[in-house]
Amino acid sequence: MTEYHDLVLLFIPLTLFGVSGPLALGGVSLSIAVPVGATIAIGIMAHALFVRARRDHPTPSIPPERATSPAAPAPADD
């Protein structure tokens, strides 16, 4: 099954060539078309890294009564 991050890997080169190529063929200078395509590809990568980051395991939350601080000694068993 294709997941979001697999699609991002597909869209990086498609965006780079799919935007830069038509711009260059449409008369825009290649030195302008490539950075425009690369900027869009970087935006897709940044979205995948920072907005929809992959999380393998949820972070377990520790209930406050179970959390111990390093400054407080643990209760002794008598």
C-alpha positions as CSV (number, residue, x, y, z in Angstrom):
1,M,0.0,0.0,0.0
2,T,1.3,3.4,-0.9
3,E,1.7,5.8,2.0
4,Y,2.1,9.6,2.1
5,H,5.9,9.5,2.4
6,D,6.2,7.1,-0.6
7,L,4.2,9.6,-2.7
8,V,6.5,12.4,-1.5
9,L,9.5,10.5,-2.9
10,L,7.6,10.2,-6.2
11,F,6.6,13.8,-6.3
12,I,10.2,15.2,-5.7
13,P,11.5,14.4,-9.2
14,L,8.1,14.9,-10.8
15,T,7.8,18.4,-9.4
16,L,11.4,19.3,-10.3
17,F,11.1,18.2,-13.9
18,G,7.4,18.8,-14.3
19,V,7.7,22.4,-13.4
20,S,11.2,23.2,-14.7
21,G,10.6,21.6,-18.1
22,P,7.5,23.4,-19.1
23,L,8.8,26.7,-17.8
24,A,12.0,26.3,-19.8
25,L,10.1,25.2,-22.9
26,G,7.8,28.1,-22.4
27,G,10.5,30.6,-22.8
28,V,11.7,31.2,-19.2
29,S,15.4,31.0,-18.7
30,L,16.7,27.7,-17.5
31,S,18.6,29.4,-14.7
32,I,15.2,30.7,-13.4
33,A,13.1,27.6,-14.2
34,V,15.2,25.1,-12.3
35,P,15.2,27.1,-9.0
36,V,11.5,27.5,-9.2
37,G,11.0,23.8,-9.6
38,A,13.5,23.1,-6.9
39,T,11.7,25.5,-4.5
40,I,8.4,23.7,-5.0
41,A,10.2,20.3,-4.5
42,I,11.8,21.6,-1.3
43,G,8.4,22.8,-0.1
44,I,7.0,19.3,-0.6
45,M,10.0,17.8,1.3
46,A,9.6,20.3,4.2
47,H,5.9,19.4,4.5
48,A,6.7,15.7,4.7
49,L,9.5,16.3,7.3
50,F,7.9,18.9,9.6
51,V,4.1,19.0,9.0
52,R,3.4,15.3,8.5
53,A,6.4,13.7,10.1
54,R,6.4,9.9,10.4
55,R,5.8,8.6,13.9
56,D,6.7,5.0,14.5
57,H,5.5,4.8,18.0
58,P,3.3,7.1,20.1
59,T,5.1,8.7,23.0
60,P,3.8,7.2,26.2
61,S,2.6,9.6,28.7
62,I,3.7,9.0,32.3
63,P,1.0,9.8,34.9
64,P,2.1,12.5,37.3
65,E,1.8,10.3,40.3
66,R,4.2,7.8,38.7
67,A,6.7,10.3,37.6
68,T,9.7,10.8,39.8
69,S,12.1,13.6,39.6
70,P,15.9,13.0,40.1
71,A,16.0,15.4,43.1
72,A,13.3,13.5,45.0
73,P,14.4,10.1,46.5
74,A,12.2,7.1,45.9
75,P,10.1,5.9,48.9
76,A,11.9,3.2,50.9
77,D,10.2,-0.2,51.4
78,D,10.3,-1.1,55.1
